[in-house]
Amino acid sequence: MQWVTLLFELEAPVLFCVRKLRPVAFVLGIGFHLMIALMMKDLIFFSAQMWTFYALFVTPEQWRRVGGRINTMFRR
């Protein structure tokens, strides 16, 4: 687990800086902090705070696409 943490912390700035890799960074970051929340229950609020910070890296166009996909899923 220590190596995964170190690897994510070292690669996250690069992933978030490269626009095409941001979705990958978003998924990895959400998963990484989900595991922290599940394994270390005292850090659940830290993980939730990090999830909200990750949302800042998503462009408005990407949010619209996600909203459109969710909208079509519920209309069926």
A tleap script that builds the chain and sets N, CA, C and O, in Angstrom:
source leaprc.protein.ff14SB
mol = sequence {
  NMET GLN TRP VAL THR LEU LEU PHE GLU LEU
  GLU ALA PRO VAL LEU PHE CYS VAL ARG LYS
  LEU ARG PRO VAL ALA PHE VAL LEU GLY ILE
  GLY PHE HIE LEU MET ILE ALA LEU MET MET
  LYS ASP LEU ILE PHE PHE SER ALA GLN MET
  TRP THR PHE TYR ALA LEU PHE VAL THR PRO
  GLU GLN TRP ARG ARG VAL GLY GLY ARG ILE
  ASN THR MET PHE ARG CARG
}
set mol.1.N position { 0.817 -1.188 0.000 }
set mol.1.CA position { 0.000 0.000 0.000 }
set mol.1.C position { 0.866 1.258 0.000 }
set mol.1.O position { 0.491 2.271 -0.591 }
set mol.2.N position { 2.013 1.198 0.656 }
set mol.2.CA position { 2.888 2.370 0.696 }
set mol.2.C position { 3.387 2.734 -0.696 }
set mol.2.O position { 3.482 3.914 -1.037 }
set mol.3.N position { 3.706 1.719 -1.502 }
set mol.3.CA position { 4.215 1.994 -2.842 }
set mol.3.C position { 3.130 2.580 -3.731 }
set mol.3.O position { 3.408 3.444 -4.562 }
set mol.4.N position { 1.907 2.121 -3.564 }
set mol.4.CA position { 0.789 2.666 -4.347 }
set mol.4.C position { 0.582 4.136 -4.001 }
set mol.4.O position { 0.368 4.971 -4.879 }
set mol.5.N position { 0.648 4.435 -2.716 }
set mol.5.CA position { 0.502 5.816 -2.267 }
set mol.5.C position { 1.610 6.696 -2.843 }
set mol.5.O position { 1.342 7.773 -3.375 }
set mol.6.N position { 2.827 6.243 -2.736 }
set mol.6.CA position { 3.959 7.003 -3.250 }
set mol.6.C position { 3.859 7.190 -4.765 }
set mol.6.O position { 4.108 8.280 -5.279 }
set mol.7.N position { 3.499 6.136 -5.462 }
set mol.7.CA position { 3.361 6.219 -6.914 }
set mol.7.C position { 2.269 7.214 -7.311 }
set mol.7.O position { 2.468 8.032 -8.209 }
set mol.8.N position { 1.122 7.143 -6.644 }
set mol.8.CA position { 0.038 8.075 -6.975 }
set mol.8.C position { 0.439 9.512 -6.673 }
set mol.8.O position { 0.188 10.406 -7.481 }
set mol.9.N position { 1.052 9.743 -5.530 }
set mol.9.CA position { 1.443 11.107 -5.158 }
set mol.9.C position { 2.494 11.681 -6.114 }
set mol.9.O position { 2.530 12.891 -6.339 }
set mol.10.N position { 3.338 10.831 -6.670 }
set mol.10.CA position { 4.346 11.308 -7.620 }
set mol.10.C position { 3.778 11.530 -9.017 }
set mol.10.O position { 4.197 12.449 -9.721 }
set mol.11.N position { 2.833 10.700 -9.415 }
set mol.11.CA position { 2.309 10.824 -10.774 }
set mol.11.C position { 1.102 11.749 -10.875 }
set mol.11.O position { 0.799 12.222 -11.971 }
set mol.12.N position { 0.407 12.023 -9.787 }
set mol.12.CA position { -0.811 12.844 -9.820 }
set mol.12.C position { -0.584 14.239 -10.409 }
set mol.12.O position { -1.390 14.669 -11.234 }
set mol.13.N position { 0.468 14.966 -10.029 }
set mol.13.CA position { 0.656 16.289 -10.635 }
set mol.13.C position { 0.823 16.240 -12.150 }
set mol.13.O position { 0.322 17.109 -12.863 }
set mol.14.N position { 1.523 15.228 -12.634 }
set mol.14.CA position { 1.704 15.092 -14.078 }
set mol.14.C position { 0.371 14.759 -14.736 }
set mol.14.O position { 0.026 15.338 -15.766 }
set mol.15.N position { -0.371 13.841 -14.154 }
set mol.15.CA position { -1.647 13.441 -14.735 }
set mol.15.C position { -2.637 14.603 -14.768 }
set mol.15.O position { -3.372 14.764 -15.742 }
set mol.16.N position { -2.659 15.403 -13.721 }
set mol.16.CA position { -3.596 16.524 -13.682 }
set mol.16.C position { -3.159 17.678 -14.588 }
set mol.16.O position { -4.000 18.453 -15.045 }
set mol.17.N position { -1.884 17.799 -14.846 }
set mol.17.CA position { -1.409 18.886 -15.720 }
set mol.17.C position { -1.651 18.591 -17.195 }
set mol.17.O position { -1.868 19.517 -17.977 }
set mol.18.N position { -1.619 17.350 -17.581 }
set mol.18.CA position { -1.862 16.979 -18.976 }
set mol.18.C position { -3.373 16.808 -19.158 }
set mol.18.O position { -3.979 15.905 -18.580 }
set mol.19.N position { -3.963 17.673 -19.958 }
set mol.19.CA position { -5.430 17.722 -20.099 }
set mol.19.C position { -6.032 16.384 -20.525 }
set mol.19.O position { -7.092 16.001 -20.029 }
set mol.20.N position { -5.376 15.674 -21.430 }
set mol.20.CA position { -5.919 14.401 -21.903 }
set mol.20.C position { -5.860 13.311 -20.841 }
set mol.20.O position { -6.613 12.340 -20.908 }
set mol.21.N position { -4.980 13.464 -19.868 }
set mol.21.CA position { -4.844 12.453 -18.816 }
set mol.21.C position { -5.676 12.771 -17.572 }
set mol.21.O position { -5.686 11.983 -16.626 }
set mol.22.N position { -6.362 13.895 -17.556 }
set mol.22.CA position { -7.157 14.266 -16.378 }
set mol.22.C position { -8.242 13.254 -16.024 }
set mol.22.O position { -8.442 12.979 -14.841 }
set mol.23.N position { -8.954 12.687 -17.007 }
set mol.23.CA position { -9.939 11.663 -16.608 }
set mol.23.C position { -9.300 10.476 -15.894 }
set mol.23.O position { -9.878 9.926 -14.957 }
set mol.24.N position { -8.117 10.087 -16.336 }
set mol.24.CA position { -7.400 8.996 -15.673 }
set mol.24.C position { -7.037 9.407 -14.248 }
set mol.24.O position { -7.214 8.632 -13.307 }
set mol.25.N position { -6.531 10.622 -14.096 }
set mol.25.CA position { -6.167 11.118 -12.766 }
set mol.25.C position { -7.392 11.209 -11.871 }
set mol.25.O position { -7.321 10.905 -10.680 }
set mol.26.N position { -8.512 11.626 -12.440 }
set mol.26.CA position { -9.752 11.742 -11.673 }
set mol.26.C position { -10.186 10.377 -11.141 }
set mol.26.O position { -10.507 10.242 -9.960 }
set mol.27.N position { -10.195 9.379 -12.002 }
set mol.27.CA position { -10.609 8.033 -11.589 }
set mol.27.C position { -9.630 7.449 -10.574 }
set mol.27.O position { -10.046 6.863 -9.575 }
set mol.28.N position { -8.344 7.606 -10.825 }
set mol.28.CA position { -7.343 7.101 -9.880 }
set mol.28.C position { -7.443 7.811 -8.529 }
set mol.28.O position { -7.346 7.178 -7.478 }
set mol.29.N position { -7.638 9.126 -8.570 }
set mol.29.CA position { -7.738 9.883 -7.323 }
set mol.29.C position { -8.966 9.519 -6.516 }
set mol.29.O position { -8.894 9.367 -5.297 }
set mol.30.N position { -10.098 9.378 -7.199 }
set mol.30.CA position { -11.327 8.981 -6.494 }
set mol.30.C position { -11.141 7.598 -5.882 }
set mol.30.O position { -11.484 7.379 -4.720 }
set mol.31.N position { -10.603 6.673 -6.655 }
set mol.31.CA position { -10.375 5.325 -6.142 }
set mol.31.C position { -9.371 5.299 -5.006 }
set mol.31.O position { -9.563 4.591 -4.017 }
set mol.32.N position { -8.316 6.058 -5.142 }
set mol.32.CA position { -7.280 6.119 -4.116 }
set mol.32.C position { -7.857 6.621 -2.792 }
set mol.32.O position { -7.622 6.033 -1.737 }
set mol.33.N position { -8.614 7.714 -2.865 }
set mol.33.CA position { -9.160 8.279 -1.633 }
set mol.33.C position { -10.375 7.500 -1.129 }
set mol.33.O position { -10.719 7.593 0.049 }
set mol.34.N position { -11.018 6.747 -1.992 }
set mol.34.CA position { -12.065 5.835 -1.530 }
set mol.34.C position { -11.451 4.730 -0.676 }
set mol.34.O position { -12.002 4.358 0.360 }
set mol.35.N position { -10.313 4.211 -1.112 }
set mol.35.CA position { -9.630 3.177 -0.327 }
set mol.35.C position { -9.146 3.725 1.014 }
set mol.35.O position { -9.206 3.037 2.033 }
set mol.36.N position { -8.667 4.968 1.005 }
set mol.36.CA position { -8.267 5.593 2.270 }
set mol.36.C position { -9.472 5.703 3.202 }
set mol.36.O position { -9.373 5.412 4.394 }
set mol.37.N position { -10.615 6.129 2.647 }
set mol.37.CA position { -11.824 6.282 3.461 }
set mol.37.C position { -12.291 4.941 4.022 }
set mol.37.O position { -12.748 4.869 5.163 }
set mol.38.N position { -12.178 3.882 3.224 }
set mol.38.CA position { -12.632 2.575 3.683 }
set mol.38.C position { -11.684 1.944 4.694 }
set mol.38.O position { -12.122 1.278 5.632 }
set mol.39.N position { -10.396 2.154 4.503 }
set mol.39.CA position { -9.417 1.520 5.391 }
set mol.39.C position { -9.157 2.307 6.669 }
set mol.39.O position { -8.890 1.725 7.720 }
set mol.40.N position { -9.234 3.607 6.577 }
set mol.40.CA position { -8.961 4.465 7.741 }
set mol.40.C position { -10.195 5.326 7.998 }
set mol.40.O position { -10.275 6.467 7.543 }
set mol.41.N position { -11.129 4.779 8.712 }
set mol.41.CA position { -12.443 5.401 8.873 }
set mol.41.C position { -12.379 6.807 9.470 }
set mol.41.O position { -13.283 7.610 9.238 }
set mol.42.N position { -11.353 7.114 10.217 }
set mol.42.CA position { -11.226 8.460 10.787 }
set mol.42.C position { -10.928 9.510 9.717 }
set mol.42.O position { -11.103 10.704 9.957 }
set mol.43.N position { -10.488 9.081 8.556 }
set mol.43.CA position { -10.124 10.014 7.489 }
set mol.43.C position { -11.204 10.160 6.423 }
set mol.43.O position { -10.914 10.620 5.319 }
set mol.44.N position { -12.433 9.782 6.725 }
set mol.44.CA position { -13.508 9.852 5.736 }
set mol.44.C position { -13.743 11.290 5.274 }
set mol.44.O position { -14.003 11.521 4.094 }
set mol.45.N position { -13.654 12.249 6.180 }
set mol.45.CA position { -13.896 13.639 5.794 }
set mol.45.C position { -12.745 14.193 4.950 }
set mol.45.O position { -12.964 15.018 4.063 }
set mol.46.N position { -11.543 13.746 5.223 }
set mol.46.CA position { -10.413 14.115 4.375 }
set mol.46.C position { -10.627 13.600 2.960 }
set mol.46.O position { -10.409 14.330 1.993 }
set mol.47.N position { -11.049 12.359 2.835 }
set mol.47.CA position { -11.284 11.773 1.519 }
set mol.47.C position { -12.400 12.513 0.785 }
set mol.47.O position { -12.281 12.785 -0.409 }
set mol.48.N position { -13.471 12.836 1.483 }
set mol.48.CA position { -14.573 13.572 0.858 }
set mol.48.C position { -14.113 14.955 0.395 }
set mol.48.O position { -14.534 15.438 -0.656 }
set mol.49.N position { -13.267 15.572 1.171 }
set mol.49.CA position { -12.733 16.878 0.773 }
set mol.49.C position { -11.867 16.748 -0.480 }
set mol.49.O position { -11.931 17.602 -1.364 }
set mol.50.N position { -11.079 15.715 -0.563 }
set mol.50.CA position { -10.249 15.511 -1.746 }
set mol.50.C position { -11.109 15.233 -2.976 }
set mol.50.O position { -10.777 15.688 -4.070 }
set mol.51.N position { -12.207 14.495 -2.817 }
set mol.51.CA position { -13.105 14.248 -3.955 }
set mol.51.C position { -13.647 15.559 -4.498 }
set mol.51.O position { -13.757 15.728 -5.712 }
set mol.52.N position { -13.985 16.486 -3.617 }
set mol.52.CA position { -14.501 17.772 -4.103 }
set mol.52.C position { -13.407 18.579 -4.799 }
set mol.52.O position { -13.688 19.300 -5.756 }
set mol.53.N position { -12.179 18.467 -4.335 }
set mol.53.CA position { -11.083 19.166 -5.011 }
set mol.53.C position { -10.825 18.590 -6.401 }
set mol.53.O position { -10.467 19.326 -7.320 }
set mol.54.N position { -11.004 17.283 -6.558 }
set mol.54.CA position { -10.829 16.676 -7.875 }
set mol.54.C position { -11.853 17.219 -8.863 }
set mol.54.O position { -11.568 17.326 -10.056 }
set mol.55.N position { -13.021 17.554 -8.383 }
set mol.55.CA position { -14.068 18.092 -9.265 }
set mol.55.C position { -13.637 19.410 -9.908 }
set mol.55.O position { -14.148 19.772 -10.968 }
set mol.56.N position { -12.715 20.124 -9.289 }
set mol.56.CA position { -12.234 21.381 -9.858 }
set mol.56.C position { -11.454 21.178 -11.152 }
set mol.56.O position { -11.329 22.109 -11.948 }
set mol.57.N position { -10.935 19.988 -11.369 }
set mol.57.CA position { -10.148 19.705 -12.568 }
set mol.57.C position { -11.008 19.258 -13.748 }
set mol.57.O position { -10.498 19.077 -14.854 }
set mol.58.N position { -12.299 19.080 -13.519 }
set mol.58.CA position { -13.201 18.669 -14.589 }
set mol.58.C position { -13.755 19.924 -15.254 }
set mol.58.O position { -14.256 20.821 -14.576 }
set mol.59.N position { -13.663 19.986 -16.581 }
set mol.59.CA position { -14.134 21.169 -17.305 }
set mol.59.C position { -15.658 21.188 -17.361 }
set mol.59.O position { -16.294 20.142 -17.225 }
set mol.60.N position { -16.252 22.371 -17.561 }
set mol.60.CA position { -17.715 22.438 -17.685 }
set mol.60.C position { -18.262 21.560 -18.808 }
set mol.60.O position { -19.344 20.987 -18.680 }
set mol.61.N position { -17.517 21.455 -19.904 }
set mol.61.CA position { -17.952 20.596 -21.007 }
set mol.61.C position { -18.007 19.132 -20.572 }
set mol.61.O position { -18.935 18.412 -20.940 }
set mol.62.N position { -17.038 18.698 -19.807 }
set mol.62.CA position { -17.036 17.314 -19.323 }
set mol.62.C position { -18.205 17.074 -18.371 }
set mol.62.O position { -18.821 16.009 -18.403 }
set mol.63.N position { -18.511 18.053 -17.527 }
set mol.63.CA position { -19.670 17.914 -16.634 }
set mol.63.C position { -20.958 17.813 -17.436 }
set mol.63.O position { -21.845 17.034 -17.088 }
set mol.64.N position { -21.070 18.607 -18.523 }
set mol.64.CA position { -22.269 18.546 -19.368 }
set mol.64.C position { -22.409 17.171 -20.023 }
set mol.64.O position { -23.508 16.622 -20.104 }
set mol.65.N position { -21.287 16.624 -20.488 }
set mol.65.CA position { -21.342 15.292 -21.097 }
set mol.65.C position { -21.767 14.236 -20.090 }
set mol.65.O position { -22.584 13.371 -20.404 }
set mol.66.N position { -21.220 14.301 -18.887 }
set mol.66.CA position { -21.593 13.338 -17.847 }
set mol.66.C position { -23.071 13.504 -17.492 }
set mol.66.O position { -23.795 12.520 -17.339 }
set mol.67.N position { -23.513 14.759 -17.362 }
set mol.67.CA position { -24.920 15.010 -17.065 }
set mol.67.C position { -25.833 14.498 -18.159 }
set mol.67.O position { -26.895 13.948 -17.871 }
set mol.68.N position { -25.432 14.672 -19.424 }
set mol.68.CA position { -26.215 14.164 -20.537 }
set mol.68.C position { -26.314 12.653 -20.532 }
set mol.68.O position { -27.373 12.092 -20.813 }
set mol.69.N position { -25.215 11.997 -20.215 }
set mol.69.CA position { -25.231 10.525 -20.156 }
set mol.69.C position { -26.125 10.026 -19.026 }
set mol.69.O position { -26.880 9.070 -19.200 }
set mol.70.N position { -26.036 10.671 -17.882 }
set mol.70.CA position { -26.891 10.279 -16.757 }
set mol.70.C position { -28.355 10.536 -17.102 }
set mol.70.O position { -29.229 9.733 -16.772 }
set mol.71.N position { -28.615 11.657 -17.766 }
set mol.71.CA position { -29.969 12.001 -18.180 }
set mol.71.C position { -30.551 10.946 -19.121 }
set mol.71.O position { -31.705 10.549 -18.964 }
set mol.72.N position { -29.773 10.494 -20.086 }
set mol.72.CA position { -30.271 9.481 -21.021 }
set mol.72.C position { -30.443 8.127 -20.348 }
set mol.72.O position { -31.311 7.349 -20.743 }
set mol.73.N position { -29.639 7.837 -19.347 }
set mol.73.CA position { -29.795 6.569 -18.628 }
set mol.73.C position { -31.135 6.515 -17.897 }
set mol.73.O position { -31.782 5.469 -17.872 }
set mol.74.N position { -31.555 7.624 -17.305 }
set mol.74.CA position { -32.782 7.627 -16.528 }
set mol.74.C position { -34.029 7.827 -17.394 }
set mol.74.O position { -35.139 7.602 -16.913 }
set mol.75.N position { -33.883 8.234 -18.627 }
set mol.75.CA position { -35.035 8.424 -19.512 }
set mol.75.C position { -35.495 7.123 -20.145 }
set mol.75.O position { -36.616 7.046 -20.648 }
set mol.76.N position { -34.660 6.110 -20.130 }
set mol.76.CA position { -35.018 4.824 -20.769 }
set mol.76.C position { -36.093 4.122 -20.026 }
set mol.76.O position { -36.511 3.035 -20.425 }
savepdb mol mol.pdb
quit
